[in-house]
Amino acid sequence: MNRRKLVAELKKQSETVWDIIVIGGGATGLGIALDGASRGYKILLLEQSDFAKATSSRSTKLVHGGVRYMAQGDLLLVMEALHERGLMLKNAPHLTFNQEFVIPIYTFWDALMYTVGLKFYDLLAGRLSMGKSYFINRAETLSRLPLLKADGLKGGVVYHDGQFDDSRMAFALAESCAEKGGIVLNYFKVTTLLKDERGRINGLKATDIASGEEFNLKANLVINATGIFADEVALMDNPDSKPTIRPSQGVHIVLDKSFLRSESAIMIPKTDDGRVLFAIPWYNEVVVGTTDTPLDKISLEPVALEKEINFILQTAEKYLIKPPRREDILCIFAGLRPLAANPDNPGSTKEVSRRHKITLSHSGLLTIIGGKWTTYRRMAEETIDRAINTGLLNKAKCVTANLKLTTLASNNLSERLHIYGDHYIDIERMISENPGLGLPIDSRLPYTKAEILWICRNEMPFNVEDILARRTRSLFLNARASAEIAPEVAGLMAIEFGYDRKWESDQIEAYDELVKSYI
Ligand SMILES: Cc1cc2nc3c(=O)[nH]c(=O)nc-3n(C[C@H](O)[C@H](O)[C@H](O)COP(=O)(O)OP(=O)(O)OC[C@H]3O[C@@H](n4cnc5c(N)ncnc54)[C@H](O)[C@@H]3O)c2cc1C
């Protein structure tokens, strides 16, 4: 993917009437773009910032049915998500992993409830199950989780779920869509929806953030896949539309793996004050998080509240022998989830079912909100099917259930470079031709110079943050270390793209500023 070439292609196609223009380059929009392109539609996707900049790079990184939703009795959602979990692991083996979880058990009642409940979870997964769940005694629990506090512990329940790299998954979708002839562009902000004389949407205006150039684009169908920003696009369609979304913020902290010292993850579905707590190994570190807090402000760069961070630290301390302190945190990241606001009483909220919601406006704007990363494929299929069933698109069959995002098989993954899918061979070649490129860019981060260069040439980064936050996960794994390598990354980008010294220093300054809210 090369942004300059794709923009040139868009200009060449200025008279094209796209079958579908998708607004939003997160999990939902990219899933739809890939679904549409693989069915043979002419697809354009526009993302105002970077792909996965918003919620889709800030998830807990689980490919899961949702043990919690089962406790809430939402079995249909769990079954659907477990099926999608299986497909995602099959179709993207380079970005997904089988993760063992242990639920520590403190009462006889919990032992019974979680053992039976998780057996049922396995059953719902059917032939796509990732491994059986079972009860383990206290000694076995402590051998798997050596840093779990032992007070009152009766045992544990082991179960399996998937884990993944969310933003790299977004690039895998973008690339597959581009391979199928779709155009996917980051840093393209949709500003206006265009309508015909009957008031039906027939295109949109978008601004290329890189050049400031404005584009008028024609489409048979516009899909609003903008997540927490969906109300902003709804206002472009109908200035009288009422707010339907209130954001809820989930915060995670990343700690050194020495705080868990285990390959197993800890899941506590209900702490003694009724919250969730999880600690999950991820790329050699540990992601720790808990439940969400409702907020009033929607932002592309949400910032964790100090009280949320303290809450995670205090809750973790109750369960971990080595209590994490504020200064131990390698990264803090916050993500926003849309809650359904009551339009007649904006103060009150109820959670959108974690199931997605698809709506069609009078003027033909198809909007999809909610759902989960795990179910992105199914959401895309339903969105396009809905457009077909309402006569907005010609009939074509969905093929994504068996669409592989890499040709790598799970038993043929390169030690470390598998996250680039088939391209790991190109990166290995770069390193064999110039071994210096194979050295780690920083001893605290699992990335080499070769990867940074390969990313510049193939994954449309526009600024230093795009490389450090989403194409590599440096910012999320160790924010301070990522700030220290920002000058080198800016230098490499400047050489690759022909930028001047001023660009480099502006980038370093902007990145340093960004990092402040991640530490
Ligand atoms: C804290 C948290 C943890 C989560 N953990 C998990 C998990 O472990 N597993 C799981 O399956 N799911 C998880 N989820 C859910 C999952 O992350 C989301 O369902 C998913 O990322 C939503 O993707 P999206 O594309 O709808 O929204 P987003 O990722 O927010 O994408 C919307 C995009 O639209 C763009 N946009 C907005 N306006 C415009 C415009 N005018 N022009 C162009 N582009 C525009 C935005 O820039 C943005 O990139 C989690 C969610 C949260 C909040």
The ligand as a Tripos MOL2 file, in Angstrom:
@<TRIPOS>MOLECULE
LIG
   53    58     1     0     0
SMALL
NO_CHARGES

@<TRIPOS>ATOM
      1 C1        -11.6430   -0.5010   26.2360 C.3       1 LIG1
      2 C2        -12.1320   -1.4120   25.1440 C.ar      1 LIG1
      3 C3        -11.6980   -2.7290   25.0880 C.ar      1 LIG1
      4 C4        -12.1630   -3.5670   24.0820 C.ar      1 LIG1
      5 N1        -11.6840   -4.8540   24.0330 N.ar      1 LIG1
      6 C5        -12.1260   -5.6870   23.0690 C.ar      1 LIG1
      7 C6        -11.6020   -6.9940   22.9820 C.ar      1 LIG1
      8 O1        -10.7380   -7.3980   23.7510 O.2       1 LIG1
      9 N2        -12.0810   -7.8030   22.0020 N.ar      1 LIG1
     10 C7        -13.0360   -7.3920   21.1370 C.ar      1 LIG1
     11 O2        -13.4540   -8.2040   20.3120 O.2       1 LIG1
     12 N3        -13.5130   -6.1430   21.1540 N.ar      1 LIG1
     13 C8        -13.0770   -5.2700   22.0990 C.ar      1 LIG1
     14 N4        -13.5330   -3.9840   22.1450 N.ar      1 LIG1
     15 C9        -14.4600   -3.5340   21.1240 C.3       1 LIG1
     16 C10       -13.7270   -3.1440   19.8290 C.3       1 LIG1
     17 O3        -12.5070   -2.5320   20.1080 O.3       1 LIG1
     18 C11       -14.6190   -2.2160   19.0230 C.3       1 LIG1
     19 O4        -15.8600   -2.8380   18.8320 O.3       1 LIG1
     20 C12       -14.0520   -1.8660   17.6660 C.3       1 LIG1
     21 O5        -12.7100   -1.4940   17.7310 O.3       1 LIG1
     22 C13       -14.8650   -0.7150   17.0840 C.3       1 LIG1
     23 O6        -14.3820   -0.4410   15.8000 O.3       1 LIG1
     24 P1        -15.0620    0.6610   14.9100 P.3       1 LIG1
     25 O7        -14.4380    0.5640   13.5740 O.co2     1 LIG1
     26 O8        -16.5350    0.5600   14.9730 O.co2     1 LIG1
     27 O9        -14.6970    2.0530   15.6090 O.3       1 LIG1
     28 P2        -13.3110    2.8470   15.5900 P.3       1 LIG1
     29 O10       -12.1490    1.9700   15.7460 O.co2     1 LIG1
     30 O11       -13.4700    3.9540   16.5800 O.co2     1 LIG1
     31 O12       -13.2320    3.4430   14.1250 O.3       1 LIG1
     32 C14       -14.0250    4.5070   13.6630 C.3       1 LIG1
     33 C15       -13.1570    5.3300   12.7350 C.3       1 LIG1
     34 O13       -13.9530    6.3010   12.0510 O.3       1 LIG1
     35 C16       -13.1060    7.3950   11.7790 C.3       1 LIG1
     36 N5        -13.8960    8.5810   11.4370 N.ar      1 LIG1
     37 C17       -14.7340    9.2660   12.2550 C.ar      1 LIG1
     38 N6        -15.2620   10.3250   11.5880 N.ar      1 LIG1
     39 C18       -14.7500   10.3030   10.3330 C.ar      1 LIG1
     40 C19       -14.8880   11.1520    9.1920 C.ar      1 LIG1
     41 N7        -15.6650   12.2560    9.2260 N.pl3     1 LIG1
     42 N8        -14.2040   10.8450    8.0550 N.ar      1 LIG1
     43 C20       -13.4070    9.7490    7.9940 C.ar      1 LIG1
     44 N9        -13.2270    8.9270    9.0730 N.ar      1 LIG1
     45 C21       -13.8900    9.1900   10.2220 C.ar      1 LIG1
     46 C22       -12.3400    7.5550   13.0890 C.3       1 LIG1
     47 O14       -11.1580    8.3150   12.9240 O.3       1 LIG1
     48 C23       -12.0810    6.1180   13.4920 C.3       1 LIG1
     49 O15       -10.8040    5.6510   13.1050 O.3       1 LIG1
     50 C24       -13.0790   -3.1020   23.1310 C.ar      1 LIG1
     51 C25       -13.5170   -1.7720   23.1880 C.ar      1 LIG1
     52 C26       -13.0420   -0.9350   24.1890 C.ar      1 LIG1
     53 C27       -13.5060    0.4770   24.2450 C.3       1 LIG1
@<TRIPOS>BOND
     1     1     2 1
     2     2     3 ar
     3     2    52 ar
     4     3     4 ar
     5     4     5 ar
     6     4    50 ar
     7     5     6 ar
     8     6     7 ar
     9     6    13 1
    10     7     8 2
    11     7     9 ar
    12     9    10 ar
    13    10    11 2
    14    10    12 ar
    15    12    13 ar
    16    13    14 ar
    17    14    15 1
    18    14    50 ar
    19    15    16 1
    20    16    17 1
    21    16    18 1
    22    18    19 1
    23    18    20 1
    24    20    21 1
    25    20    22 1
    26    22    23 1
    27    23    24 1
    28    24    25 2
    29    24    26 1
    30    24    27 1
    31    27    28 1
    32    28    29 2
    33    28    30 1
    34    28    31 1
    35    31    32 1
    36    32    33 1
    37    33    34 1
    38    33    48 1
    39    34    35 1
    40    35    36 1
    41    35    46 1
    42    36    37 ar
    43    36    45 ar
    44    37    38 ar
    45    38    39 ar
    46    39    40 ar
    47    39    45 ar
    48    40    41 1
    49    40    42 ar
    50    42    43 ar
    51    43    44 ar
    52    44    45 ar
    53    46    47 1
    54    46    48 1
    55    48    49 1
    56    50    51 ar
    57    51    52 ar
    58    52    53 1
@<TRIPOS>SUBSTRUCTURE
     1 LIG1         1 GROUP 0 **** ****
